[in-house]
Amino acid sequence: MEIIIIFFIAHWYLSLFSQSFLQHRYASHAAFTMNKFWERFFYVFAYFTQGTSYMSAKTYGIMHRMHHAYADTPKDPHSPKQFKSLIPMMMHTMKTFGDITDKKIEIEERFTKNLPNWPLMDKWGQSLPNRILFALAYIGIYILFAPYWWLYLLIPIHIMMGPVHGTIINWFAHKYGKVSFEVDNTSRNLMPVDFLMLGEDYHNNHHKFPSSANFGYKWYEIDPIYYIMLALESVKIIKIRNKGKYIAAEF
């Protein structure tokens, strides 16, 4: 049982870190820069840690920039204000992501600037065979190490890890929590101390200062990924662009 719990926690936080680091902070907001070698390294890291829910950083970047530009309007890819429950909202999010990937909708030029792109990785990572292989790997780990049947209930969370993380922020962090800054949308800081989402649930702060590398604002709002970014910068893997600068820009 200990192995399964460790595996679940590791998958939760490693997948969350790679999504926040690569797709969100790097691709969507260009919070830091890195050379091509390290960019490809973190692509591979995202591929293995996100597994079944791997997402194209380019497509994610476009959709997330649209979310900031159109927050809580009908053009927002995922706004609780536009949907009665979270399932229709997430289904719409998935459809929008697919439409952007397949170039079925026209995208404004401002949403496509300076985005990372690795077409071969994205094509394989988002393919059905790849998702099936990762799902089978998760199931295999549970067959080998899960001593109780009820632990198998965690497998769907592994398979849908990215959408689960997205739902926590895109639904709950727009409906519950504290408003620290007045913004023109429903974003909130879901928890005062973010042990669950590694700083991502300081969502109201992020909508106020989207270009800031640090999502925390008050002294007790610790953003773990920001401190990992500082460590990576100290060994010259990345260069943070807006360190400690609270800039109310789009991206």
C-alpha angles and dihedrals in degrees: 000000000000090000092053093048091049090048092050094048092045092050092047096053100034092050091046092049094050092048093048094042102043109021100030112030099025105034102028101037106016088225089162141009131229136172124263094262093057092041090057090043091057090044088058090044090053091047093057098037097044094041111161092018098048110150132198108254090214095053092041090051093052094047094045092050088052089052091056094044096046102027112171094356125112088264092059108109091217120018123150086206090068098046134055095218139015098251096063089045093053092044088054089048091053092048092050091049090052093046091052091048092049092043092239094139131051113250124205114242093239090066095054102050120124097349121160115243135192105164097183093051092046093048093052097035092054095041122114094237091055093048091049092050092052092046090053090049091054091048091048092054090053092048089053100042113017109102096184130052094226091065087070087072086076093064095082089055090054091050093047097035096130095048090046090055090044092051093052091056104030096045111022097034088055094050109033137040138040130325107218096168132033108243133162094255142053098262117142139180099252098200131015090225113032108212092143105052103028094243097317094110092066081092099149090053089050094051090050094047107020094163094055115108090210114067092189119086110169121060094257095047098095115188105199095191091056090058091048087052090052089052092049090049091051089061091043097248093123138012116220112221103195106029110173091346115125104206121172096214128132099241 
